[in-house]
Amino acid sequence: MASLDIDQVRACFPALESGYIYADNAGGSQTTQEVIDRIVDYLSNTNVQLGADYFVGVLSTQRVAEGSFTIAELLNAASVNEVGFGPSSTMIFENIARALDNDIQPGDEFIITDEHEAHNGPWKRLAARRNAVVKYWQPTPVSADNPYSVTYKVEELLPLVSSRTRLAAISACSNVLGSLIPVEEVVKALRQRAKDQGARKVEVSVDCVAYAPHRKMDVQKWDIDYCAFSLYKVYGVHISASYVRSAALQTSITSIAHHFLKVDNDPYKLQPGGPGYELAYATTAVMPYLKSLTPEDDLEASFDAIANYEQELLAPLISFLTDAKQVERGVRIVGTSEINLSRVPTVSFVVVGQNAMKSKDIVGAFDKKGDIGIRYGHFYAYSLVDNLRPKLDVDDGVVRISLVHYNTVGEVEKIVEVLREVLA
Ligand SMILES: Cc1ncc(COP(=O)(O)O)c(C=O)c1O
């Protein structure tokens, strides 16, 4: 398998030239020069309203449509008619939930993971509007030594499934725990259990925001109905992408677009307004960048190379945080401590016990040094952090170090050096 040429990778990102260590990538990634160039190109040469018949209008329409083809390929959607754009994943999930209003019956049950509020709030609000019931699939500890070593177990999901299950909303990757949910396996088990229970209609929504920078998405293989991810975390810009399976688009979704638009089989059904045109076009640069990472010119090969390389970043950080001295000091990883492909290099921890430290103070020490960006808090996975036991101060939350494939082992070693100093 091809490995990443890290110098070549870094040369694509102008922001990395300064040497600043970007370690808050789960918040947002850096952007390639080609993405920036396409924004400038769009605004310089084709910045007119879509749909017009004059020459420039035709060109601008074509460019925005190319953005949708990129998204369809990133998601492996069956058709470009299943994908759309929105200003944020938060907005996309809210729009999907609103458009589902007419297809939810009182007593229907939703099963949701305790993750980012963007993928909890819309379903909770939909349930409240339609008198549906919300059940939570909560993460539980895997290690007796660390109560915060939580992860999702499929055996805890299945008992939640009943004949009334209508929707499951899961996160493919936790933006706090860094752990991946094996979507294909989970959805298969869930659908089988729902069928056995006699469920009428089950749809699955997947939050791919924390997943998409690290692994290849495949909505067909996963057998899911709804999905969203944000390009600003996938080396692009502040625009997000939606997936709605065509069957769901036709039978579950009521249009939230203008009443006179004929959009029954069109993702525009879910888009009450147009996307940022220059941003939609700029997403077309994400695909060639990803494919350029390996000689195969293939998305799967590139994500395999990313996943393998990220293990090298994970190892020194997890090894430091779990060594006997740090454990004695009170360091506890929030999430699992495995160094394997079941997680991405988003690593959260707290310092508890007699010499407890506030997450804010740990991050503050990094901020004082001025050359490494990390962050603390609940990262909008509010319920996840709120439900951890022993209870944490939710607003102080966890310290999160989140890396992607353009980070280097040298950078991780520098982060570990500062941690060693701060925790001494
Ligand atoms: C897992 C997860 N889901 C959803 C979101 C919300 O995405 P957006 O900022 O595009 O609304 C985030 C943002 O941090 C996230 O990490």
Ligand as a Chemical Component Dictionary entry (heavy atoms), coordinates in Angstrom:
data_LIG
# 
_chem_comp.id                   LIG 
_chem_comp.type                 NON-POLYMER 
_chem_comp.pdbx_formal_charge   0 
_chem_comp.three_letter_code    LIG 
# 
loop_
_chem_comp_atom.comp_id 
_chem_comp_atom.atom_id 
_chem_comp_atom.alt_atom_id 
_chem_comp_atom.type_symbol 
_chem_comp_atom.charge 
_chem_comp_atom.model_Cartn_x 
_chem_comp_atom.model_Cartn_y 
_chem_comp_atom.model_Cartn_z 
_chem_comp_atom.pdbx_ordinal 
LIG C1 C1 C 0 -19.640 15.472 14.664 1  
LIG C2 C2 C 0 -20.153 16.809 14.228 2  
LIG N1 N1 N 0 -21.396 16.897 13.761 3  
LIG C3 C3 C 0 -21.916 18.062 13.332 4  
LIG C4 C4 C 0 -21.177 19.222 13.383 5  
LIG C5 C5 C 0 -21.792 20.495 12.909 6  
LIG O1 O1 O 0 -21.293 20.833 11.641 7  
LIG P1 P1 P 0 -21.535 22.278 11.056 8  
LIG O2 O2 O 0 -20.563 23.185 11.737 9  
LIG O3 O3 O 0 -21.276 22.171 9.592  10 
LIG O4 O4 O 0 -22.934 22.653 11.360 11 
LIG C6 C6 C 0 -19.877 19.190 13.883 12 
LIG C7 C7 C 0 -19.087 20.422 13.968 13 
LIG O5 O5 O 0 -18.128 20.515 14.694 14 
LIG C8 C8 C 0 -19.345 17.943 14.300 15 
LIG O6 O6 O 0 -18.097 17.831 14.779 16 
# 
loop_
_chem_comp_bond.comp_id 
_chem_comp_bond.atom_id_1 
_chem_comp_bond.atom_id_2 
_chem_comp_bond.value_order 
_chem_comp_bond.pdbx_ordinal 
LIG C1 C2 SING 1  
LIG C2 N1 SING 2  
LIG C2 C8 DOUB 3  
LIG N1 C3 DOUB 4  
LIG C3 C4 SING 5  
LIG C4 C5 SING 6  
LIG C4 C6 DOUB 7  
LIG C5 O1 SING 8  
LIG O1 P1 SING 9  
LIG P1 O2 DOUB 10 
LIG P1 O3 SING 11 
LIG P1 O4 SING 12 
LIG C6 C7 SING 13 
LIG C6 C8 SING 14 
LIG C7 O5 DOUB 15 
LIG C8 O6 SING 16 
# 
